[in-house]
Amino acid sequence: SRIFVEPFSSDDWEVMQIHAGQLEDQVLNQVKAVAHAMTLPLFISTSSMVRIKVKSLHVGAKTVTHGLLAPQSEVVVAPLERKLAGVARLHDTQVLLRVLALEHWLAAR
């Protein structure tokens, strides 16, 4: 399955870019069920959190309104840049988080 999300704010996007690896490790431990238009909090640590909005979900070629995250699910995060007047910025590309079960991650270490 594949879920397309976007950060709730540009601050969330910036934190996600810095902590993408930690989010990959934690997303399946924190989220199981997802639905279109849902806002999800993802905790990076006990004192740091980002929020993401579910834009669409796909199982194979089919678009669905709700589903479950499982090992090997893909979470595709669209960039959300800060709006700065008169400042040229490079365009960021999306971030892909691969969801692995904790057991699989531990076995790979």
C-alpha positions in Angstrom: 0.0 0.0 0.0 1.0 3.6 -0.5 -0.1 6.7 1.4 0.4 10.2 0.1 0.7 12.8 2.9 1.7 16.4 3.3 3.1 18.2 6.4 0.5 20.3 8.3 2.9 23.3 8.2 6.2 24.4 6.8 7.7 23.9 10.3 6.5 20.3 10.2 8.2 19.9 6.8 11.5 21.2 8.0 11.5 18.9 11.0 10.6 15.9 8.9 13.5 16.6 6.5 15.9 16.6 9.5 14.4 13.5 11.2 13.3 11.4 8.2 15.2 8.3 9.4 13.7 8.5 12.9 10.2 8.9 11.5 10.7 5.8 9.3 11.6 3.9 12.4 8.5 5.1 14.4 5.6 5.5 12.0 4.4 1.9 12.1 4.7 1.8 15.9 2.5 4.9 16.1 0.0 4.6 13.3 -2.0 1.6 12.0 -5.3 2.9 10.5 -5.4 5.9 8.2 -8.2 7.6 6.3 -8.4 10.3 3.6 -8.1 13.9 5.0 -7.0 12.6 8.5 -4.4 14.6 10.4 -1.9 12.4 12.2 0.6 13.4 14.9 3.9 11.6 14.7 6.2 11.8 17.7 9.9 12.0 17.0 10.8 12.0 20.6 9.0 12.6 23.9 9.3 16.4 23.3 9.1 16.6 19.5 6.2 16.0 17.2 5.1 16.7 13.6 1.7 16.6 12.0 0.8 15.2 8.6 -2.4 15.3 6.5 -3.4 12.2 4.5 -4.0 13.3 0.9 -4.7 9.9 -0.7 -4.3 6.1 -0.2 -3.6 3.5 -2.8 -3.7 -0.3 -2.6 -2.2 -1.5 -5.9 -3.7 0.6 -8.6 -6.9 1.3 -6.6 -7.5 4.5 -4.7 -9.2 3.9 -1.3 -10.7 6.1 1.4 -9.2 4.2 4.4 -6.7 1.5 5.1 -4.0 0.0 7.3 -0.3 0.6 7.3 1.7 -2.6 7.2 5.3 -3.6 6.9 6.6 -2.5 3.4 3.9 0.3 3.1 5.2 3.5 1.6 4.5 6.9 3.0 5.2 9.6 0.4 5.5 13.0 1.9 5.0 16.0 -0.4 7.1 19.1 0.4 5.6 22.2 2.0 8.0 25.1 1.8 7.9 28.2 3.9 6.7 31.2 1.9 9.4 33.9 1.9 8.8 37.0 -0.1 11.5 38.0 -2.5 13.8 35.0 -1.6 14.7 32.5 -4.3 14.7 28.9 -3.0 15.5 25.5 -4.5 12.4 23.3 -4.8 12.5 20.4 -2.4 11.4 17.0 -3.7 9.1 14.6 -1.8 10.4 12.4 0.9 9.7 8.7 0.8 9.4 6.9 4.2 9.5 3.1 4.0 7.5 1.5 6.8 9.1 -1.6 8.4 8.0 -3.7 11.3 10.1 -3.3 14.4 11.2 -6.9 14.2 12.5 -6.5 10.7 14.3 -3.3 11.6 16.0 -5.0 14.6 17.0 -8.0 12.4 18.7 -5.7 9.9 20.9 -4.1 12.6 
